[in-house]
Amino acid sequence: MTATGICSVVLGGLVAAVTEPLGLAHGSWLAAYLVLVGGVAQAAMGQARFRRSEAMPRRGWAQFGCWNLGNLLVIVATLAGAPLVVDLGSALLVIALVIAWRAARPGVGSAARPATGWGSPLVDHAYRTLLLVLAVSIPVGMALSQLRHS
């Protein structure tokens, strides 16, 4: 997830670079989405999984698949003006967040973790806060999509 997130950040930067020259109508939205949701958020989830490698390992692939397919559906549907498909992609993002939240619970995969640095409770709290912010932003994005295309 970390590597895919980094690639998404780079792709978002490239989209930002060509938005004005190519006159992309949704270019700034797409660049921001790729960087923040597809990139930064996914890289954070990847690092959290890496730090807690024993926490729900099989569900890591489900989280990865739901997050990336959900992002792809949201992007394509937004560009195509298909708000119901945005909702479907958003549902996959919620599933990925639920998997991430369950893996990030205190005590899950935390045996022998250091109290400072990347294994600290403060970092865990910040990560769970990021997951909550993402969870709140999903229905906001769905509502905006519906309003924009109705």
RAUR-V282094 format. One record per residue. N is the residue number from 0. RES is the residue in three letters. SS is DSSP state (alpha for helix, beta for strand, coil for the rest). Layout:
N&RES&SS + N&RES&SS
This chain:
0&MET&coil + 1&THR&alpha + 2&ALA&alpha + 3&THR&alpha + 4&GLY&alpha + 5&ILE&alpha + 6&CYS&alpha + 7&SER&alpha + 8&VAL&alpha + 9&VAL&alpha + 10&LEU&alpha + 11&GLY&alpha + 12&GLY&alpha + 13&LEU&alpha + 14&VAL&alpha + 15&ALA&alpha + 16&ALA&alpha + 17&VAL&alpha + 18&THR&alpha + 19&GLU&alpha + 20&PRO&alpha + 21&LEU&alpha + 22&GLY&coil + 23&LEU&coil + 24&ALA&coil + 25&HIS&coil + 26&GLY&alpha + 27&SER&alpha + 28&TRP&alpha + 29&LEU&alpha + 30&ALA&alpha + 31&ALA&alpha + 32&TYR&alpha + 33&LEU&alpha + 34&VAL&alpha + 35&LEU&alpha + 36&VAL&alpha + 37&GLY&alpha + 38&GLY&alpha + 39&VAL&alpha + 40&ALA&alpha + 41&GLN&alpha + 42&ALA&alpha + 43&ALA&alpha + 44&MET&alpha + 45&GLY&alpha + 46&GLN&alpha + 47&ALA&alpha + 48&ARG&alpha + 49&PHE&alpha + 50&ARG&alpha + 51&ARG&coil + 52&SER&coil + 53&GLU&coil + 54&ALA&coil + 55&MET&coil + 56&PRO&alpha + 57&ARG&alpha + 58&ARG&alpha + 59&GLY&alpha + 60&TRP&alpha + 61&ALA&alpha + 62&GLN&alpha + 63&PHE&alpha + 64&GLY&alpha + 65&CYS&alpha + 66&TRP&alpha + 67&ASN&alpha + 68&LEU&alpha + 69&GLY&alpha + 70&ASN&alpha + 71&LEU&alpha + 72&LEU&alpha + 73&VAL&alpha + 74&ILE&alpha + 75&VAL&alpha + 76&ALA&alpha + 77&THR&alpha + 78&LEU&alpha + 79&ALA&alpha + 80&GLY&coil + 81&ALA&coil + 82&PRO&alpha + 83&LEU&alpha + 84&VAL&alpha + 85&VAL&alpha + 86&ASP&alpha + 87&LEU&alpha + 88&GLY&alpha + 89&SER&alpha + 90&ALA&alpha + 91&LEU&alpha + 92&LEU&alpha + 93&VAL&alpha + 94&ILE&alpha + 95&ALA&alpha + 96&LEU&alpha + 97&VAL&alpha + 98&ILE&alpha + 99&ALA&alpha + 100&TRP&alpha + 101&ARG&alpha + 102&ALA&alpha + 103&ALA&coil + 104&ARG&coil + 105&PRO&coil + 106&GLY&coil + 107&VAL&coil + 108&GLY&coil + 109&SER&coil + 110&ALA&coil + 111&ALA&coil + 112&ARG&coil + 113&PRO&coil + 114&ALA&coil + 115&THR&coil + 116&GLY&alpha + 117&TRP&alpha + 118&GLY&alpha + 119&SER&coil + 120&PRO&alpha + 121&LEU&alpha + 122&VAL&alpha + 123&ASP&alpha + 124&HIS&alpha + 125&ALA&alpha + 126&TYR&alpha + 127&ARG&alpha + 128&THR&alpha + 129&LEU&alpha + 130&LEU&alpha + 131&LEU&alpha + 132&VAL&alpha + 133&LEU&alpha + 134&ALA&alpha + 135&VAL&alpha + 136&SER&alpha + 137&ILE&alpha + 138&PRO&alpha + 139&VAL&alpha + 140&GLY&alpha + 141&MET&alpha + 142&ALA&alpha + 143&LEU&alpha + 144&SER&alpha + 145&GLN&alpha + 146&LEU&alpha + 147&ARG&alpha + 148&HIS&coil + 149&SER&coil
